[in-house]
Amino acid sequence: MTSAAFRSIFCLLCLPLIQSHAAAKAERPNILLILVDDMGYGDPHCFHAESKIATPHLDQLAAAGMRFTDAHAGASICVPSRYSLLSGRMPYRNWNTAEAKRPRKGDLSALEKKHFPQPQLQHEPGRLHLATLLQQQGYATACVGKWHQGMSSKAEADGTLKMTPVDFGFDAYFGFDAPEQGPYAWIENKRFVVAPSESIEDHPGEGVTNPQTQGAHWRKGLAASDWKFEGYLSTLAGKADEWIEKQAGNSEPFFLYYAIPAPHAPWATASEFKGKSAVGQYGDFVMEVDARIGQVLATLHKLKLNDNTLVIFSSDNGPVWYAKDIETFGHSAAGPWNGMKGALTEAGHHMPFIASWPGKIKAGSSCGELICFADLLATVASLIGAKLPNDAGEDSLDVSPLFRGEKPSRPIRNGMVHVNYGSYTMAIREGDWKLILPAGIYAVQDGTITPDHLVDPEGNQKFLLHNLRTDPGEVKNLFAQEPDKARKLFASLKADLARGRSRP
């Protein structure tokens, strides 16, 4: 056979494979993951018709995609919630309540992994998570905004930061660790854009206060012009736009984790949004968050990237919103749910969640199936044709059939465990039922819970048992009436802890 003939036969045999591979690459979507901070289910009008805050861009995103009405964060505060979102692992898997309650001295990173009360990616350097998965699959990756999974606060001798998101699967980063803690300076990749000032003075500034946190450390501002909270969301939106524009001409898909650090305090609303809502400073700030989301979505449309971009929106946990706020403004940031940020009741973790992908996800649709943040890893892997190794995403279930509007014969996810990192207690949900354990009685260590049975030493019914179908507001405690149901749920909690995973 001549070399020319061989090449012809080789091309005939391989061309279909090459074309198939090219088609698979072309079908892989860009992914824009938008995570806001402390926004409740009741804030976006598309989830709560009685909301007093205008959210036109989120409403438009929901109209273009699917609203998930039973979506849950991995925890009701932000560090473990973000861990679960990125890792596909429930944050209580390495929880040791005895260690969590023990006073700490020194660097937390020196403790054994099983003792982290709030797991972060910085403590698990080898763990496959969303960004590393997509980077390995050829995606360009970037994080803009709040990280909260391990960040250096001081530069090394060469001016670089030892740890930023670029050490965790992101090609590029711009933002800061969290608005409620330093360093108050923009970080780009591994360097401070402006070095943080050493001079800190009490200077709340116009529009930067939160009436619920008087005297808290985040009411302190930096001296001079090193940092300005007010209007900082505009800077983040601009950086997100800038990075997306750089990807427009690339053949490979991109992943942008746009982690907006608001409406978490401080309420640092830009001047053009002040006084625009009927819900005071908080409502004004939510309106700005909505506008900054709309700005980035408009960039996708302008660059004609929206048709092949999967956009996912949610909030990391429930709102910081009190009864007197509702009385003042007639607005419930928690919507129909009971409680607030940090709670095991629904308001702490029951989140607004939207998925939009033109032509793939039906516009204007909704889904009432139970999902949680941990499911994102397996779902994305399925959508891009990647296989998760057995030791990654232990609690991540592939819910992509729900994105396609399919109706599974049985729930993909029938339950989950909720954790309160303030009182270090737990709740378990199965189907419509949820059991909340009382604080101060149970301890979790190495996959076991002690005591290993239901106890009520004071006889005052501190356990809470709710049927979420008949009582979504968790008003009626059915523990005394349904003791067998409570025992069954507790047995399921023990089995979950012992198993150490929920993904088969």
C-alpha positions, -999 to +999 in steps of 0.1 A: +000+000+000+014+034-009+017+061+017-009+082-001-034+054+000-027+048+036-033+084+044-066+083+025-078+053+044-066+067+077-085+099+071-117+080+061-115+060+093-106+089+116-126+117+101-159+106+118-141+105+152-125+139+147-159+154+136-176+137+166-149+152+190-153+186+174-191+184+177-188+174+214-165+204+220-189+227+202-218+215+224-200+221+257-215+252+271-198+282+286-208+283+323-216+314+342-222+307+379-236+337+398-237+334+435-249+363+456-245+367+493-272+367+520-301+372+495-333+355+507-359+335+487-383+363+493-362+390+476-364+382+439-398+390+426-398+359+404-397+337+435-419+358+458-447+378+442-451+398+474-415+411+473-413+449+476-379+450+457-377+453+420-355+426+404-361+429+367-329+412+355-334+381+378-370+380+367-359+381+331-333+353+337-361+332+353-384+339+323-356+326+300-349+295+320-360+273+349-368+282+385-360+255+410-384+260+440-369+234+463-331+242+460-309+242+491-275+255+500-250+231+516-252+251+548-269+282+561-238+303+564-214+311+536-180+293+541-194+257+543-221+266+517-194+277+492-174+246+500-204+224+491-211+243+459-176+239+446-167+205+460-199+185+456-194+173+492-216+181+522-196+202+547-204+181+577-185+150+564-153+160+582-171+176+611-161+170+647-183+189+671-162+184+701-132+199+683-154+227+668-164+238+703-129+237+717-111+271+720-085+274+693-050+288+694-027+292+664-032+284+628-064+264+619-046+249+590-023+229+614-053+209+627-062+176+612-088+177+584-114+160+604-114+188+629-124+217+606-158+229+618-162+249+585-143+230+558-127+251+531-109+241+499-076+254+513-076+225+537-080+199+510-055+208+483-059+176+463-097+176+461-113+178+427-139+205+426-158+225+400-130+247+388-103+220+387-127+197+368-135+223+342-098+234+339-089+198+333-115+196+305-100+226+287-122+253+300-108+288+306-116+295+343-120+327+363-134+338+397-145+374+403-157+385+437-158+369+471-138+337+476-140+327+513-122+293+508-087+303+518-069+336+510-036+351+521-039+384+538-003+395+536+021+396+506+053+376+506+087+392+502+084+391+464+050+409+465+029+379+457+002+363+478+008+327+488-028+316+484-056+329+462-082+313+439-056+308+411-042+281+434-075+263+432-082+258+395-088+293+383-067+308+356-076+343+367-090+360+398-102+395+408-118+403+441-112+399+479-119+373+505-150+388+521-165+423+526-169+417+564-132+411+569-098+424+556-077+428+538-096+457+523-079+459+489-085+445+455-066+413+447-058+404+411-045+369+405-018+367+432-011+404+439-027+433+457-037+459+431-034+485+459-017+474+491-040+474+520-035+503+545-023+496+580-042+525+593-078+516+602-102+541+618-138+542+626-154+556+595-187+540+585-192+563+555-224+573+537-245+543+528-222+517+543-240+509+575-261+480+585-285+489+614-284+453+626-247+452+631-239+484+651-203+483+663-194+453+642-159+452+626-172+457+591-183+492+600-147+502+601-133+517+569-097+522+558-080+556+560-073+577+530-084+564+496-069+529+498-104+513+498-139+526+492-168+503+498-195+524+483-202+513+448-176+485+448-201+461+430-195+482+399-158+474+399-166+437+401-191+437+373-166+456+351-140+430+358-164+402+350-173+419+317-137+424+308-128+388+313-158+375+293-149+399+265-114+383+264-130+349+259-152+359+230-127+349+203-115+317+219-125+283+206-125+267+241-155+272+264-152+293+297-163+290+333-168+322+353-176+320+389-191+355+396-194+356+434-211+389+442-205+397+479-239+413+484-264+421+497-243+410+527-234+439+549-220+465+546-248+479+525-224+498+503-249+509+476-238+530+447-253+565+446-275+559+416-294+532+435-299+550+468-335+556+477-348+536+448-365+508+467-393+506+492-372+486+515-346+510+527-308+505+524-312+468+521-337+470+492-315+496+474-285+472+477-306+443+463-316+464+434-279+472+427-271+434+429-298+428+403-285+455+381-249+442+382-262+407+373-281+423+344-249+441+333-229+409+329-259+391+312-261+420+287-224+414+279-231+378+270-258+390+247-237+417+231-210+392+224-235+366+211-224+342+237-257+337+255-270+309+232-243+285+243-239+297+279-254+279+309-262+305+335-268+294+371-279+318+398-284+313+435-276+327+470-252+312+495-276+313+524-306+330+538-310+367+547-301+386+578-336+400+583-355+406+615-392+409+625-389+446+630-376+450+594-408+433+582-429+456+604-411+486+591-411+478+553-437+451+549-411+430+531-400+395+540-366+386+526-372+350+537-403+348+517-426+320+529-399+303+550-393+305+587-360+319+601-330+336+586-293+331+579-277+304+601-310+286+609-319+250+603-354+261+595-360+266+557-351+303+555-315+296+564-308+273+534-339+272+510-325+293+482-337+310+450-321+290+421-323+296+384-308+277+355-309+292+320-295+277+287-313+288+255-326+259+235-316+234+262-336+245+292-372+254+286-379+291+290-404+300+317-403+266+333-401+256+370-391+225+389-402+215+424-377+186+428-353+187+457-318+197+447-288+211+466-256+229+459-235+197+461-253+184+430-237+210+407-204+191+403-219+159+390-245+178+369-218+199+352-197+168+347-226+150+330-234+180+308-198+182+295-193+145+292-167+141+320-165+113+345-161+120+382-136+098+400-150+079+430-133+100+456-147+133+443-182+149+447-192+123+473-226+140+478-231+152+442-260+138+423-266+144+385-297+165+382-292+173+345-324+154+336-343+180+355-326+207+334-340+190+304-375+189+318-376+152+324-398+137+351-379+109+369-400+080+381-384+085+415-367+116+430-330+119+421-325+134+455-349+123+482-333+140+512-303+158+527-287+168+560-286+204+572-261+218+596-261+248+619-225+260+624-235+283+653-250+258+677-233+228+660-264+208+655-281+191+626-314+184+608-323+157+583-349+158+556-364+129+538-392+136+513-417+160+530-404+154+565-377+172+584-363+165+619-343+193+636-322+181+666-319+202+697-287+221+704-263+210+732-273+174+733-256+157+703-220+155+691-207+142+658-172+127+655-157+104+629-190+096+612-209+088+644-234+107+664-236+106+702-260+098+718-271+073+691-308+076+698-335+102+704-332+118+738-351+145+755-336+148+790-357+178+800-389+165+787-398+197+769-399+187+733-368+205+720-369+183+689-387+198+660-405+176+634-422+192+605-441+181+574-429+206+547-458+198+524-486+206+548-466+231+569-439+248+547-436+276+573-426+251+599-451+264+625-465+231+638-442+207+657-453+171+651-426+154+672-450+143+700-476+131+675-452+112+652-425+096+673-420+067+649-414+092+620-388+110+642-370+078+650-369+068+614-354+101+604-328+099+631-318+064+619-314+078+584-291+105+598-270+079+616-268+059+584-258+090+563-230+099+587-217+063+588-218+059+550-198+091+545-213+098+511-246+099+492-234+095+456-233+058+447 
